[in-house]
């Protein structure tokens, strides 16, 4: 089945971002979010490094239900 759209921020407007998918071939939750600013990156760096192949993204708390659906998909639950 591959990449399955789980949900888009309900307040997205025309941006279609942030977005959450579940990739059942690789068993991964895939997230598109707002790129973190330097202030947030600095806070995150206090807890550890951020490799060049990774980045920090932000998601609004209103997306918690969408993230739960992605977690359910990852655990094999039926997602509608």
N, C-alpha and C positions, 0 to 999 in steps of 0.2 A: 504494500500500500504506500509506503514511503512517507513523504511529508504531508501532515494533516493539519489544516488550519484549526486552531482551538478557539481563538478569539482576538478581536481588535478592541482597543480602548473605546468604550462607548461614547466618549466625548471627542473622538478623533477629528471630526470634520472631514476635510478632503485629504488629510495627510496619510491616513491608514497606518498610523503609528501611535503608540507602541502596538506590537503584535506578538502573539505567542503561537507557536506551532509545536507539534509532537512528531518526531521522526521515528517511525516504528522500525525502520530498517537498521538504524544505528542506535536505537533506544536512547534518544536524547530529546530534551526539551530545548527548543530553539526560541530565542527572544530577540526582538528588535525593539530598541528603546531609545530614549533621548540620550545623547552622548553627555557624559558627566563633565561638569566644568572643572577647572583646576582646583577650586576649593574642595569639592567632593573627592576628587582624585587624591588630594593631599591627605584628607581624613582617612581614606581607604589605605593609603600607603603606610599609615601608622600601624596597621595590623599585618602588613606583609607586602611583598613586591607585586607588581603587575607586569607580567612578561610582555615583550613586544608583540606577541601573537594574541594578546588578550586586551580587553578594555572594560571599563566600568560603564554600565548603562543604567538609566533611571526608569522606573515604572511607577505610575501613580497607584496609591493604595486601593483605589476603586477597581483595580484589575485583580484583586485577590481572588474573586470567584473564577476568573479565567485561568489564573495560575493553578488553582485547585483542580480544575478540569484537566489541565496539562499533567499534573501530578497523578491524577486518577488514570489518565491514558498510559502514563509510564508504568503504572502498577497493574495495567491490564484491565481496568474497569471500562465499562461501556460508556462512551462519551457521546452525547447528542448535542 
